[in-house]
Amino acid sequence: MDDAALIAAIGEAGLADCSGLAAEIGRRRLAAAVPALAALSRRFAGFGIDRIVPEQKAALGALAEIGGPEAAHVVAETIARAVVQGPTLSVALDAAARLHARLPGNVLAVLLRHGDAAVRSAACRCARRAPEIHALLTTLLVDSDRIVAGSAACALGRLGRVEARAALKRMLREAPSSDVIDSVSAIADKECMILLGRLARTRADLADAAVDALESIDHPRAAEILSAISRRPS
């Protein structure tokens, strides 16, 4: 199929073909298909209370691959209007985070209080600057689910909130990841810089992320650590 035929086909496709067509649209990154993908998601509104809806998952994945403000708006609207629910809601929030979609504050606040830990964790990745959101994220630092607590710490760090520093330090020691490293750079103190330097020297899989974080920190101690790392043999 050429691009136009592919876009036309998804509007008329049966259940067996929707997911494959959406995946191909995402692979080609067809921006013209965004309205058709939005319509595909709406076709299955009300389904999926206890299972992922494959067609909605495929449409959301394609929108995340296409990218851009129109796709971000569609995903945000899909979430805000409750077109997706159940496990598919987490899929939609993951797409929203990838697209940097801006969710309405009241919707985001509800999702951060959601009973499903997977939804709370995914909602953290969509957090934005607002006093109510900061307060909710701070509450989630002690969430009973460790993944949610970690996601909240990363979100607060990205927003430049020092409330997350202690949690992010602990994660740098116990469970470092590129997401944690990226999140701590905006609020790093000297101890964080030392931990980043240690990761740059001892974790080949995280070394580039740690070096990038240190380079983004405007502090003499960060420059000293970078200089020391550059003098070490490979």
C-alpha positions in Angstrom: 0.0 0.0 0.0 1.1 3.6 -0.6 0.7 6.0 2.3 -2.8 7.3 1.3 -4.2 3.8 0.9 -2.8 2.7 4.2 -4.4 5.7 6.0 -7.7 5.0 4.3 -7.6 1.3 5.1 -7.3 1.8 8.8 -10.6 3.6 8.9 -12.4 0.6 7.4 -10.4 -2.2 8.8 -11.8 -5.1 10.7 -10.6 -6.1 14.1 -8.1 -8.6 12.7 -6.3 -5.9 10.7 -6.3 -2.8 12.9 -3.2 -3.5 14.9 -1.0 -4.4 11.9 -2.1 -1.3 10.0 -1.5 1.0 12.9 2.0 -0.5 13.5 2.9 0.1 9.8 1.6 3.7 10.1 3.9 4.2 13.1 6.8 2.6 11.3 6.3 5.1 8.4 5.7 7.9 10.8 2.7 9.2 8.8 1.7 12.5 10.4 -1.4 12.6 8.1 -2.7 9.5 9.9 -3.1 11.1 13.3 -6.9 11.8 12.9 -7.4 8.2 11.7 -5.5 6.8 14.7 -7.5 9.1 17.0 -10.7 7.7 15.5 -9.4 4.1 15.9 -9.0 4.7 19.6 -12.4 6.2 19.9 -14.0 3.1 18.2 -13.0 1.1 21.3 -14.0 3.5 24.0 -15.7 1.7 26.9 -13.7 -1.5 26.4 -10.8 -2.8 28.3 -11.8 -2.6 32.0 -9.6 -5.6 32.8 -7.4 -6.1 29.8 -5.4 -4.1 27.3 -7.3 -3.3 24.1 -4.8 -4.3 21.3 -6.2 -1.8 18.8 -5.9 1.1 21.1 -2.5 0.0 22.2 -1.4 -0.1 18.5 -2.9 3.3 17.8 -1.2 4.9 20.8 2.1 3.3 19.9 1.8 4.7 16.3 1.1 8.1 17.7 4.1 8.0 19.9 6.3 7.0 16.9 4.9 9.7 14.7 5.5 12.4 17.4 4.7 16.1 17.1 2.2 18.4 18.7 -0.8 17.0 16.9 -0.1 13.5 18.1 0.6 14.8 21.6 -2.7 16.6 21.7 -4.6 13.5 20.5 -3.1 11.3 23.2 -3.8 13.9 25.9 -7.4 14.2 24.8 -7.7 10.4 24.7 -6.7 10.3 28.3 -8.7 13.3 29.4 -11.9 12.1 27.8 -11.5 8.6 29.3 -11.4 7.0 25.9 -9.0 4.4 27.4 -9.4 2.7 30.7 -8.1 -0.2 32.7 -4.6 -1.5 31.7 -4.7 0.5 28.5 -4.6 3.7 30.5 -1.0 3.0 31.5 -0.2 2.5 27.8 -1.7 5.9 27.0 0.3 7.6 29.8 3.5 6.1 28.5 2.7 7.5 25.1 1.9 10.8 26.6 5.3 10.9 28.4 7.2 10.1 25.2 5.3 12.9 23.4 5.7 15.4 26.3 1.9 15.7 26.1 0.4 18.3 28.5 -2.4 16.8 30.5 -5.0 19.0 32.2 -4.0 19.6 35.8 -7.2 18.2 37.3 -6.8 15.0 35.2 -3.2 14.5 36.1 -4.1 15.0 39.8 -6.7 12.2 39.6 -4.2 9.9 37.9 -1.6 10.5 40.5 -4.1 9.3 43.1 -5.2 6.3 41.0 -5.7 2.9 42.7 -3.5 1.1 40.1 0.2 1.5 40.9 1.1 1.2 37.2 -1.1 4.2 36.4 0.4 6.3 39.3 3.9 5.5 38.1 3.1 6.3 34.4 1.3 9.6 35.5 4.5 10.6 37.3 6.3 10.7 34.0 3.7 13.2 32.7 4.1 15.6 35.7 4.5 19.3 35.1 5.1 22.4 37.3 2.2 23.2 39.5 1.9 23.4 43.3 -0.8 20.7 43.5 1.2 18.3 41.4 4.4 19.0 43.4 2.5 18.2 46.6 1.1 15.0 45.2 4.5 13.8 43.9 6.0 14.5 47.3 3.3 12.3 48.9 4.2 9.6 46.4 7.8 9.5 47.6 6.6 7.2 50.3 4.2 5.3 48.2 3.7 1.6 49.2 4.8 0.6 45.7 8.6 1.1 45.2 8.3 1.7 41.4 5.8 4.5 42.1 8.0 6.1 44.7 11.0 6.0 42.3 8.9 7.5 39.5 7.8 10.3 41.8 11.4 11.0 42.8 12.5 11.2 39.2 9.6 13.5 38.3 10.4 15.8 41.2 14.1 15.8 40.2 13.3 16.7 36.6 11.1 19.6 37.9 14.1 20.9 40.0 12.5 20.0 43.4 15.1 19.3 46.1 12.5 17.2 48.0 13.6 14.3 45.8 17.3 14.6 46.4 17.6 12.1 49.3 15.5 9.5 47.4 17.5 10.0 44.2 20.8 9.6 46.0 19.6 6.3 47.4 18.6 5.2 43.9 22.0 6.2 42.5 23.6 3.9 45.1 21.2 1.0 45.0 19.4 1.0 41.7 21.0 3.4 39.2 19.5 3.9 35.8 19.8 6.5 33.0 16.4 7.9 34.1 17.6 8.4 37.7 20.9 10.0 36.5 19.0 12.4 34.2 16.6 13.3 37.0 19.2 14.2 39.6 21.3 16.5 37.5 19.1 19.6 38.1 19.3 19.2 41.9 22.7 17.6 42.4 24.8 18.5 45.4 28.4 17.5 45.9 27.5 14.0 47.1 25.4 13.4 44.0 28.3 14.5 41.9 30.6 12.0 43.6 28.0 9.3 43.0 27.8 10.2 39.4 31.5 10.2 39.0 31.6 6.7 40.6 29.1 5.5 38.1 31.0 7.0 35.2 34.1 5.0 36.3 32.5 1.7 37.3 29.4 1.2 35.1 30.1 1.1 31.4 26.4 0.9 30.6 25.7 4.1 32.5 29.0 6.0 31.9 27.8 8.2 29.1 24.7 9.2 31.0 26.7 10.0 34.1 29.2 12.1 32.1 26.4 14.0 30.4 24.8 14.7 33.8 28.1 16.0 35.2 28.7 18.2 32.1 25.3 19.7 32.7 26.1 20.7 36.3 27.6 24.2 36.6 29.7 23.6 39.7 33.5 23.4 40.2 33.2 20.0 41.9 31.6 18.5 38.8 34.4 19.9 36.6 37.0 18.4 38.9 35.3 15.0 38.7 35.1 15.1 34.9 38.8 16.0 34.8 39.7 13.1 37.0 37.7 10.7 34.9 39.3 11.9 31.6 42.8 11.2 33.1 42.0 7.6 33.9 43.1 5.0 31.4 40.4 3.3 29.4 
